[in-house]
Amino acid sequence: MKSLFRLILVAVFLSTTLLVAVFLSTTLPVVSATENEKHLLRYCFQKGDTLEWNVRQTLRVTTSLKGKTETIETSSRSTKIWTVLDVSDDDVATFEYKVGAVKMQQSQTDKKDEKYDSNVDKEIPEAFITLEETVGVPLAELSIDALGEMKRKQALRKYAGASEENRIAIPLPKDPIAVGERWDIETPIEIQLHEGTVKKIAAGQRFTLDSVRNDVATISFRTIIRTPINDPKIESQIIDKDPSGSLKLDLKTGRLISQQTEVNKHVIDFQGRGSWIHHHARLTECCCGLKSCEICQ
């Protein structure tokens, strides 16, 4: 149980997954795209640019085994910084990624609540030990093209979340699309079985262009698990791999403004009859910088 909660805590702080849009207030008149108008979705970055993402994460996991029920809750606020090191002639941007600051708290059944603020605390509590020497220092370098395809990824040090790097972009369609159209990407999942073998699960994410207003595209997404899963043990291992959410892309600047994702899943009999686990996670990221934005305050 303890190891399960430790893995859950690692996942909540730095996970590569995607995320529910933060709606931005504006005084500009709303200009919507016409029904059949096509939009070219592309990223655009310049050498020397720095993108600062403000992040909020919450996680509540309740597990019941052999009649004993335990709950762990974590919440965090952090700043993720992406610096553009270079942009090639074919528009491949190379980023340096680091976490500027983090503030976390955790509560767990029958245990004392723990808190940590990287701007204040000199010592890291045991519950957050995976953050040691990972705040304020370069963690990874990665390169993406104008379509958001990952060209290179290199971890600069070992840290929680290194295997599933937080993405600054989602893959975009090659051709212009209209509101209501969608595109799919493959995101296969690999899990370790008890006997040491690896099981590959076919999965993907489906994106839909929901709207375009004032040159801001709202895109929703959901995860599709294509491999039939009838084993609760396997289902519990991918309980956090089935997110849905939305994001906003500024078509003028070629950058994401905000992302939000959520996972809310319940698995029964994952470790014997009567056992169950409920996983509810939410992550919101925003870089709008507006004073009126709750995330960027």
N, C-alpha and C positions, 0 to 999 in steps of 0.2 A: 504493500500500500504506500509506504514512504517513498519508494523508488518511483512509483507511478506518479505521485504528486510532484516529485522533483522534476520529472520529465515534462509534466504539464506546465510547471513554472518556467522552465527554460523556453518552452514554445511560446508562452504568452508575451515574453519581452521582445524577442527579435524574430519573428517569423516572417518568410516570404510570402505570403499570401497575400491578397487583394481585398478592395475595401469599399461602404454606404456613403453617398455623397453628402457633404455639408452644404446646405443651401445658402448662397451668399446674397445678402441684401444689396440692392443697387437703386440708384435714382435715375438710371438711364431708361428710356422707353424700351419696351419689350419688342424685339424684332425677331419673328419666327421664320424658319425656313418654309418654303412652299412644299406642298405634298411630295412632288416628284424631283425636287432639286437634289443634285448629287453633291456630296461633300468629300473632299480629299483630306484624310486624316494622316497627319505627319508630325513627327517630333522635330524640334529645331533647337540646338544648343550652341553656345559660343564659348570658346576657350576663356577660362578665367571666371566664368559664371559660378555662383554659389547658390544652391537651392536649399533652403532650410525648411524642413517639414516639422510641424508640431503634431505630436502624436498622443492620443489617448487610447488606452487599452483596459478592458475589463474582462475578467474570467471568473466563472463560478462552476466548479465541478463537484458533484455529489455522487458518492459511490457507496453502494450497499453490498456487503459481503458477509455471509454467515450471520445475518441478523444484526450486524453492526453498520450503522450509517455514519459516514464522515463527509464533511464539506470543506473545501478549500476555496477561498476567494482572494483574488489579487486584482489590484488596479495600479495603473502607472501613467505618468505623464513624462514624455521624453522629447528631446529634440534630435532629429536626424539630419545630418549635414552631408550634402553631395556637392563636391567641387569638380568642375569640368577641367581636367588636366590637359586635354587636347581634343581637337576635332579634325579628322582626316579629310582629304579631298573628296572622298565618297561618303561624307556625312556620318562617319562612325565616331561617336563621342565616347571618350574614356573618362570615367568618374573615379574619384576617391571617396570612399564612404566611411563616416565615423558617427558616433553618438556624442552629441555635445554635452548633454546633461540628462539625468534621469531621476525621477522621484517615484518611489514604489511603496506599497503597503500590502500586507498579507495577513489574512486571518485563517485559522485552521481549527477544526474541532479539537477541544481539549488541549490546545496549545496557546501560548501567549502571542498576541498580535505583534508583528514586526514591521518596522518602517525604515526607509533609507532614502536620503537625499544627497546626491553626489555633490551638490554645492555647499553642503553643511557638514555632513558626517565624514570623519576620517577613517572610521572602521566600517567594514561591510558585514552586516549580520549574516549568519550561516545560511539563512533562507535565500539570500541573494548573492551567494559567493561566486556564482557563475559570471557576475558582472566585474569581478576583480580585474583590474588592468585593461578594461575594455571601454572606458569612458574617456572621451577627449583625445583619443589616439586613432590613427588610421587603422581600419579593420579590414578593408578589402578594396580592390580595384576591379572595375568591370567596364566593359565596352558594349554599347548598343548602337544599332543603326537607326535610320529615320523611321523605320517601321516598328521599332521596339524589340527587334530580334537580338538576343544575347549573343555577342560574338566572342567574348572572352570574360572569364571570371577568375579572380585569384584572391584567395584569402591571405592577408598579410600577417595574421596571427590567429591562433585558435580562440574561438569565442562562441557563445551560444547563438545558434542561428546561422552559423557559417555554411552549413550544408544546404540551406534553403535561403539564399540571400534575399534580403528585402529588395523588391524591385522598384525602380523609379519609373518604370513604364510597363504597359501591357502591349502585347503584339497587336498591331493594327492591320486592317485589310489593305491589300495592294492596290485595289481599284477604288475609285470614288463610290460612295454608297448614299442611299437616301434614308430618311427617317423611317424606321420600321424594319430595315434590313438587318441581317445578322451575319456573324462569321464565327467559326469554331477554331479552337486550337487544341492540340493533344497535350495532356499533362498526365502521363502514366504515373502510377503509384507503385512503389516497391515496399513490401513489409517483410519482416523477419519472422518466420514461423518457429515454434518451439523446438522442432527437430533441427534447426539450423539452416534450413533451406529458405530461399527467397521466393516469395510469391509476387508476380507482377499482375497488377490490376489495371485494366484499360479504363482510362478516364479522360475527361476533357472539360473545357470551359466554353460556354456559349455566350457571346457578346451581342447585344442589340443596341443600335443607335436609337434612343428613345426620343430625343428632341435636339434641336439646335436653336438657341435664342441668344441674340447679341453676340454671335460668334463663339458661343460656349456650347460644346456638345455634351449632352448627358448620356452616358452609356451604362447600361445595366448588364450584369452577368450572373450566371448560375453554373454550378458544377454538375456534370453528368457522369455518373459511374456506370460504365458500360458492361463490366464484368458482373454477372449475377453473383451475389454474395448471400449465402444461406447459413453461414457459420457466425454466431454472435461474437466469438472470440476475434475473428478477423474484422467484423464490423466495428468492434470497439477500438481496434488499432487504427482505423481510418476515420474515427469519429470527428476529428478536427480537420479532415481533408475534404470537406464538402461545403465550402463557403458559397455564399451568394452576396451580392451587393451592387454598388454602383460607383461611378466616378464622373468627374467633370474634366473635360479637355478644352483648353483655350486654343481655338483654331488660329488665332492671330500670332500668338507667341510660340505655339507648338509645344506646350507644356501642360502637364496635369496640374489642376488647381486643388483637387481634393479627391480622396478615396475613402470608402467605408465598406466594411465587410462584416458579416455575421455568420456564426455557426450556432445552431440550437438543435442538438440531437440527443436522443434517448435510446439506449441499447439494453435489452433485457436478457438475462441468463448468459452473460458474457464470461462468467467464471462459475458456472454451476447454476442449477435451478434456483430461482428466487433472487439471484444477484442482479444488480442493475447499475448503470452509470448514466448520469445526465451531464452533458457538456454544453455550456452556453458562453460563447466568447464574442466580443465585439471590439473592433479596432477602427478608429477614425483618424485619418491623416489629412492635414490641410496646410497649404503654404500661401494662402491668399494675403495674409498680413493685415487684414482689416481689423480695426479696433472693435467693430461690432461682431466679429466672429468669436464664438465661445471657445473654439479650439485654439485659436491664435492669440488669445488674450494672455 
